[in-house]
């Protein structure tokens, strides 16, 4: 397969003649911000989604409760306009916060929301068309790949 890829790229002028160097299209990344650097990860219908927040100083009060309050506002299954998936969207703070005192440590803060009702095969029929009100087209343009079962957090 690599030989075919190199041949196709060479024929298209993407690689100098006589060279078999594959070019990889890199996405823009999922990190944002300067003072607080936020990196998101995971798939909406995979094992879960999460975020890493870097740049938070130590001794800032932070618990799961205020984050959970915001997640509850957008919880699925609350109206006929949202997905019927039964997800609790429960946040877990994995690192960066002292559990006993509830203050940040000055190290990156990792948070995870596990998916319990993910069914990527429910989206098999959507493999040929972009879903309305979803980021499928944006994900495809950014990464060059279709993630039908969920393109990220």
C-alpha positions as CSV (number, residue, x, y, z in Angstrom):
1,X,0.0,0.0,0.0
2,X,2.8,2.4,0.8
3,X,4.4,1.8,-2.5
4,X,1.1,2.5,-4.3
5,X,0.7,5.7,-2.2
6,X,4.2,6.8,-3.0
7,X,3.6,6.1,-6.7
8,X,0.4,8.0,-6.7
9,X,1.9,11.0,-4.9
10,X,4.9,11.0,-7.3
11,X,2.6,10.8,-10.3
12,X,0.6,13.8,-9.0
13,X,3.7,15.9,-8.5
14,X,3.5,15.9,-4.7
15,X,6.9,14.2,-4.3
16,X,10.0,15.0,-6.2
17,X,11.0,12.5,-8.9
18,X,13.1,9.6,-7.4
19,X,11.9,10.2,-3.9
20,X,9.3,8.1,-2.0
21,X,8.4,10.4,0.9
22,X,4.8,10.3,2.0
23,X,3.3,13.6,3.0
24,X,0.8,13.5,5.8
25,X,-1.9,16.1,6.1
26,X,-2.0,17.3,9.7
27,X,-5.0,18.8,11.4
28,X,-5.1,22.1,13.1
29,X,-5.2,20.4,16.5
30,X,-7.6,20.5,19.4
31,X,-5.7,22.9,21.6
32,X,-6.9,26.5,22.2
33,X,-5.9,29.4,24.4
34,X,-2.8,31.1,25.7
35,X,-3.1,31.7,29.4
36,X,-5.2,28.6,29.9
37,X,-4.3,26.0,27.3
38,X,-7.3,23.8,26.6
39,X,-6.9,20.5,24.7
40,X,-10.0,18.4,24.0
41,X,-10.0,14.7,23.1
42,X,-12.2,11.7,22.5
43,X,-15.2,10.8,20.3
44,X,-18.8,11.6,21.1
45,X,-19.8,8.0,20.5
46,X,-16.6,6.4,21.7
47,X,-15.4,5.6,25.2
48,X,-15.7,9.2,26.3
49,X,-14.6,12.8,25.8
50,X,-12.3,14.9,27.9
51,X,-10.3,18.0,28.3
52,X,-6.9,18.9,29.7
53,X,-6.5,22.4,31.0
54,X,-3.0,23.6,31.3
55,X,-1.9,26.9,32.9
56,X,-4.1,27.0,35.9
57,X,-2.2,28.3,38.9
58,X,-2.2,26.3,42.2
59,X,-4.6,26.8,45.1
60,X,-7.6,27.8,42.9
61,X,-10.8,26.2,44.3
62,X,-12.2,23.6,41.9
63,X,-14.5,20.7,42.3
64,X,-16.6,18.6,40.0
65,X,-19.9,20.2,41.1
66,X,-19.7,23.5,39.1
67,X,-18.5,21.6,36.0
68,X,-21.3,19.1,36.5
69,X,-23.9,21.9,36.8
70,X,-22.9,23.2,33.3
71,X,-22.9,19.7,31.8
72,X,-26.4,19.1,33.2
73,X,-27.6,22.1,31.3
74,X,-26.9,20.4,28.0
75,X,-27.6,16.8,29.0
76,X,-29.1,14.7,26.2
77,X,-32.7,13.4,26.4
78,X,-34.2,16.6,28.0
79,X,-36.4,17.5,25.0
80,X,-37.6,16.2,21.7
81,X,-34.9,18.3,20.0
82,X,-32.0,16.5,21.6
83,X,-30.6,13.0,21.2
84,X,-32.6,10.3,23.0
85,X,-29.4,8.7,24.3
86,X,-29.5,8.1,28.0
87,X,-26.2,9.6,29.1
88,X,-25.5,10.9,32.6
89,X,-22.6,13.0,31.4
90,X,-20.9,12.7,34.7
91,X,-17.5,14.5,34.9
92,X,-14.5,13.0,36.6
93,X,-11.5,15.1,37.5
94,X,-8.6,12.8,36.9
95,X,-5.6,15.0,37.8
96,X,-4.5,18.5,38.7
97,X,-6.8,18.9,41.7
98,X,-6.3,17.8,45.2
99,X,-9.4,15.7,46.0
100,X,-9.3,16.4,49.8
101,X,-8.8,20.2,49.7
102,X,-10.6,20.8,46.4
103,X,-7.9,23.2,45.1
104,X,-5.8,23.0,41.9
105,X,-2.2,21.8,42.1
106,X,-0.7,24.0,39.4
107,X,-0.3,21.0,37.1
108,X,-2.5,20.2,34.1
109,X,-6.1,19.4,35.0
110,X,-7.6,16.4,33.2
111,X,-11.3,15.8,33.1
112,X,-13.2,12.9,31.6
113,X,-16.9,12.3,30.7
114,X,-17.4,8.6,30.0
115,X,-19.9,7.5,27.4
116,X,-22.2,4.7,28.6
117,X,-24.8,4.6,25.8
118,X,-22.5,4.9,22.8
119,X,-23.7,3.0,19.7
120,X,-21.5,4.0,16.8
121,X,-23.3,1.5,14.5
122,X,-26.4,3.6,14.9
123,X,-24.8,6.0,12.5
124,X,-23.9,3.6,9.7
125,X,-26.7,5.0,7.5
126,X,-25.1,8.5,7.9
127,X,-21.8,7.3,6.4
128,X,-22.7,8.8,3.0
129,X,-24.0,12.2,4.0
130,X,-23.1,14.8,6.6
131,X,-25.5,14.9,9.5
132,X,-27.4,18.2,10.0
133,X,-26.4,20.2,13.1
134,X,-23.3,18.2,13.6
135,X,-19.6,18.9,13.0
136,X,-19.1,16.1,10.5
137,X,-18.1,18.4,7.6
138,X,-15.8,20.5,9.8
139,X,-14.1,17.4,11.1
140,X,-13.7,16.0,7.6
141,X,-12.2,19.3,6.4
142,X,-9.9,19.6,9.5
143,X,-8.6,16.0,9.7
144,X,-9.4,14.6,6.2
145,X,-11.2,11.6,7.6
146,X,-14.9,10.8,8.3
147,X,-15.7,9.9,11.9
148,X,-19.3,8.9,11.4
149,X,-19.7,7.6,15.0
150,X,-18.6,10.9,16.5
151,X,-15.9,13.4,15.5
152,X,-14.8,14.7,18.9
153,X,-15.9,16.5,21.9
